[in-house]
């Protein structure tokens, strides 16, 4: 199975100036653990639930602080044709929990560790 089949064609995104509160609300609304941060149509970062948790721990004003201050800039990305088992190995090696899927400069979505575990449990071969 390829990773693109896990993300469809609808990435959950926000802009650089989106506040942490707005980002958290969007994540809860869509039951996702991250948002791809875009500038125009370009992927420039990823903000995750861990980033927001860190901001809370540092007593940041979530209603005024922009995701751009907390996101991972220029995140690693993978091609949609990557096999699920290869994506799992990559996540294990890096410690990340979210993996932006991009083909020819177009963001298709973000695969989460939960997505990958689901795919492996549905098809243990990862194909």
LODREN-476911 format. One line per 10 residues: their letters; for each residue z negated, y, x of C-alpha. Coordinates in nm, 4 decimals. Layout:
A> Z:Y:X ~ ...
END
This chain:
XXXXXXXXXX> 0.0000:0.0000:0.0000 ~ 0.0822:0.3458:0.1308 ~ -0.1617:0.6339:0.1111 ~ 0.0677:0.8585:-0.0932 ~ 0.0302:0.6220:-0.3884 ~ -0.3413:0.7064:-0.3936 ~ -0.3056:1.0831:-0.4183 ~ -0.0156:1.1354:-0.6568 ~ 0.1415:1.4788:-0.6409 ~ -0.1434:1.7035:-0.7520
XXXXXXXXXX> -0.3600:1.8351:-0.4714 ~ -0.6793:2.0139:-0.5656 ~ -0.6608:2.3454:-0.3822 ~ -0.8232:2.6835:-0.3441 ~ -0.7471:3.0027:-0.1556 ~ -0.9140:3.1429:0.1544 ~ -1.1191:3.3950:-0.0444 ~ -1.2470:3.1460:-0.3012 ~ -1.6268:3.1622:-0.3012 ~ -1.8364:2.8576:-0.2246
XXXXXXXXXX> -1.9681:2.8674:-0.5824 ~ -1.6136:2.8669:-0.7211 ~ -1.5178:2.5822:-0.4873 ~ -1.8212:2.3758:-0.5870 ~ -1.7479:2.4363:-0.9553 ~ -1.3873:2.3253:-0.9065 ~ -1.4967:2.0101:-0.7213 ~ -1.7396:1.9182:-1.0001 ~ -1.4816:1.9941:-1.2698 ~ -1.2262:1.7652:-1.1055
XXXXXXXXXX> -1.4714:1.5031:-0.9728 ~ -1.3522:1.5470:-0.6131 ~ -1.5416:1.5940:-0.2884 ~ -1.3056:1.8411:-0.1239 ~ -1.0461:2.1086:-0.1803 ~ -0.7461:2.1777:0.0360 ~ -0.7505:2.5447:0.1360 ~ -0.4108:2.7079:0.1217 ~ -0.2668:3.0405:0.2264 ~ 0.0484:3.0906:0.0237
XXXXXXXXXX> 0.1885:2.7385:0.0268 ~ 0.0528:2.6425:0.3695 ~ -0.2442:2.4143:0.4250 ~ -0.4867:2.6078:0.6451 ~ -0.8093:2.4174:0.5952 ~ -1.0252:2.1836:0.3937 ~ -1.3626:2.2574:0.2394 ~ -1.5849:1.9642:0.1517 ~ -1.9064:1.8960:-0.0310 ~ -2.0694:1.8615:0.3129
XXXXXXXXXX> -1.9621:2.2166:0.4009 ~ -2.1187:2.3494:0.0837 ~ -2.4361:2.1504:0.1418 ~ -2.4621:2.2980:0.4915 ~ -2.4196:2.6479:0.3457 ~ -2.6993:2.5780:0.0962 ~ -2.9262:2.4546:0.3768 ~ -2.8617:2.7792:0.5648 ~ -2.9486:2.9777:0.2498 ~ -2.6035:3.1336:0.2296
XXXXXXXXXX> -2.5159:3.3419:-0.0762 ~ -2.2715:3.0937:-0.2289 ~ -2.1480:3.3442:-0.4835 ~ -2.0173:3.5853:-0.2235 ~ -1.9389:3.3693:0.0816 ~ -1.5726:3.2636:0.1105 ~ -1.4700:2.9075:0.1862 ~ -1.2822:3.0389:0.4894 ~ -1.6182:3.0828:0.6671 ~ -1.7178:2.7181:0.6125
XXXXXXXXXX> -1.3962:2.5162:0.5957 ~ -1.2488:2.2974:0.8662 ~ -0.9465:2.4964:0.9808 ~ -0.6168:2.3239:1.0608 ~ -0.7330:1.9810:0.9445 ~ -0.5716:1.6647:1.0697 ~ -0.3131:1.5368:0.8217 ~ -0.1244:1.2140:0.7698 ~ 0.2137:1.1225:0.6325 ~ 0.2305:0.9761:0.2841
XXXXXXXXXX> 0.3930:0.6663:0.4311 ~ 0.0795:0.5727:0.6259 ~ -0.0546:0.2307:0.5303 ~ -0.3998:0.2307:0.3689 ~ -0.5460:0.0030:0.6371 ~ -0.4313:0.2476:0.9064 ~ -0.5871:0.5363:0.7127 ~ -0.9157:0.3462:0.6908 ~ -0.9142:0.2903:1.0673 ~ -0.8442:0.6610:1.1213
XXXXXXXXXX> -1.1340:0.7680:0.8980 ~ -1.3692:0.5247:1.0703 ~ -1.2663:0.6584:1.4113 ~ -1.3030:1.0262:1.3175 ~ -1.5981:1.0169:1.0784 ~ -1.4103:1.2243:0.8210 ~ -1.4313:1.1411:0.4514 ~ -1.1214:1.3272:0.3316 ~ -0.7657:1.3024:0.4575 ~ -0.4925:1.5509:0.3583
XXXXXXXXXX> -0.1596:1.3815:0.2893 ~ 0.1425:1.5916:0.3856 ~ 0.5140:1.5134:0.3991 ~ 0.7697:1.7603:0.5345 ~ 0.5161:2.0406:0.5110 ~ 0.4319:1.9672:0.1457 ~ 0.0720:1.8828:0.0560 ~ 0.0610:1.5924:-0.1883 ~ -0.3122:1.5488:-0.2112 ~ -0.6267:1.4545:-0.0274
XXXXXXXXXX> -0.7248:1.0900:0.0004 ~ -1.0978:1.0330:0.0023 ~ -1.2905:0.7479:0.1530 ~ -1.3625:0.6447:-0.2083 ~ -0.9870:0.6254:-0.2784 ~ -0.9360:0.4083:0.0272 ~ -1.2244:0.1758:-0.0600 ~ -1.0846:0.1380:-0.4093 ~ -0.7411:0.0497:-0.2682 ~ -0.8863:-0.2048:-0.0270
XXXXXXX> -1.0958:-0.3693:-0.2976 ~ -0.7904:-0.3857:-0.5251 ~ -0.5724:-0.5205:-0.2419 ~ -0.7779:-0.6527:0.0532 ~ -0.4646:-0.6715:0.2707 ~ -0.4284:-0.2911:0.2426 ~ -0.0556:-0.3332:0.1768
END
